[in-house]
Amino acid sequence: ESVRTLLVAGKRTEATELVRQLRGTAAAEPAEQLLESSNPAVPESEPDAEDR
């Protein structure tokens, strides 16, 4: 399965594993970029609304 297919199916763990397996291949960089772009960045240093 492709990284995109796994992400669409909600299988982020499997997509991450596939990206890891692709390291060192021509497909590695595009796969990593796809995985990163699908991850909504949540700043860890920003407190939750309840903490404010």
C-alpha positions in Angstrom: 0.0 0.0 0.0 1.1 3.5 -0.6 1.7 6.1 2.2 -1.1 8.2 0.9 -3.5 5.2 0.9 -2.6 4.3 4.5 -3.0 7.9 5.6 -6.4 8.2 3.9 -7.5 5.0 5.7 -6.4 6.5 9.0 -3.5 4.1 9.4 -0.8 6.6 10.4 1.3 4.0 12.3 1.5 1.8 9.2 2.3 4.8 7.0 5.1 5.8 9.4 6.5 2.3 9.3 6.4 2.3 5.5 8.2 5.6 5.3 10.9 4.1 7.6 11.3 1.1 5.3 11.6 3.3 2.3 14.6 5.2 3.7 17.5 5.0 1.3 15.3 4.7 -1.8 14.2 7.2 -4.4 10.7 7.1 -2.9 11.8 8.0 0.6 11.8 11.8 0.4 8.4 12.2 -1.3 7.0 9.7 1.2 8.4 11.5 4.2 7.1 14.9 2.9 3.6 13.4 2.4 3.7 12.0 6.0 4.9 15.3 7.4 2.3 17.3 5.5 -0.5 15.1 6.7 0.5 15.7 10.3 -1.2 18.9 11.7 1.5 20.5 13.7 0.5 21.2 17.3 3.0 23.3 19.2 3.9 21.4 22.3 4.7 24.6 24.2 1.2 26.1 23.7 -1.1 25.4 26.7 -4.6 24.0 26.3 -7.4 26.5 26.7 -8.2 24.9 30.1 -4.6 25.7 31.3 -4.9 29.4 30.6 
